[in-house]
Amino acid sequence: MSARPFAQLRVGEVAGWSHVLTDEEVDAFAALSGDDNPLHLDDDFARRQGFRGRVVHGMLLGAFLSRVLGTILPGPGVLWLSQTIRWSQAAYVQDRIEIGVEIKHLSPALRTMVLATTIHNHRKELLLSGEAKVMMLGQQASVPWSETVAVVTGGSRGIGAAIVRALAEKGARVVVNYRQDAEAADAVVAAIKSAGGDGLAVRADMASADGADALADAALDAFGRVDIVVNNASPPIVRKPFEELRWEDVDAYASIYLRGAFTLAQRVLPGMKERAFGRFIHVLTSAMWGTPPPGTSGYVAGKSAAWGLARGMAVELAPYGVTVNAVSPSAVMTDQWDGASDARRRALAMAVPARRLAGADEVASTVLFLAGSEAGYITGANLPVAGGEVM
């Protein structure tokens, strides 16, 4: 038995189970309940009352109904809240009963549902009818790494490539998104495959909704599902004084951090909800936490807006087993810092309590934790990988 995600349940869905009633079950139920009424235990007594033989306890039928609710529909994790019952006629030993349930109403906000419940005998005679109200309790779904598919935007180099490698080493199939550097993306995928993993390089501009749609299409066409999305793509980070900043500069950040991430999330979310498992992880920046560096207004505004989107998603998606978190690294010495002088690099390191800068692998390991089943109860968190620069 496995719990079904609430989002998979549909009004009109039906299920059934059949069973032959036995003397031993009636005797055992009488002993367990203490109901030793001769109507249930003595054939002669029951016949003198006008029945064909000993009558099966009505609540034994209810116990078999409980089995259907708890193991078939809705299934494991159900809490039976109430039940109306009308017994139409008696059930007898050796009757084959047919138990049926049908979903009549669903309330996703409360995770409750109403089901029509019936029990017939093998002669198609109605024995019991009624209505059950049940609740599906919250559960944590666990998906093996080998079954997961991850999409990493901006995954061809730097932090993104480190995240791709970490996910692939766990066994995830990884879609490596890139905008321009096909050679770098192909090299990352080739390394994954040479190590026995599976991956796919997909060119798509995450600054546009069309690009995000194309990335989702490629991932779903290739692997049939997406379980993990790491939003790591970024335009070049250019420092400009605020008075020299143009709206186009700000929009370049917002288009990727918001529009691209938003569009991609909406495309892959339905499958996550069906499986009751999904992970969205935004790679942000420690500059959001404290005083931002001068000349980064557009960049920090875009990252901060992405965090607002992530928090809103976290609230709404948590009931479906989908988490939304962020990782905020301080300066990581990727190729974006190739133009920085040694003095600049040392100054950055000395400003951090750890007295060193983060490695891309340290960011990747934090993303990996949030992507796994072990982090299923963490959502709406923003973890600074910053050596104490922010607390």
Secondary structure, 3 states (H helix, E strand, C coil): CCCCCHHHCCCCCEEEEEEECCHHHHHHHHHHHCCCCHHHHCHHHHHHCCCCCCECCHHHHHHHHHHHHHHCCCCCCEEEEEEEEEECCCCECCCEEEEEEEEEEEECCCCEEEEEEEEECCCCCEEEEEEEEEEECCCCCCCCHHHCEEEECCCCCHHHHHHHHHHHHHCCEEEEEECCCHHHHHHHHHHHHHCCCCEEEEECCCCCHHHHHHHHHHHHHHHCCCCEEEECCCCCCCCCCHHHCCHHHHHHHHHHHHHHHHHHHHHHHHHHHHHCCEEEEEECCHHHCCCCCCCCHHHHHHHHHHHHHHHHHHHHHHHHCEEEEEEEECCECCHHHCCCCHHHHHHHHHCCCCCCCECHHHHHHHHHHHHCHHHCCCCCCEEEECCCCCC
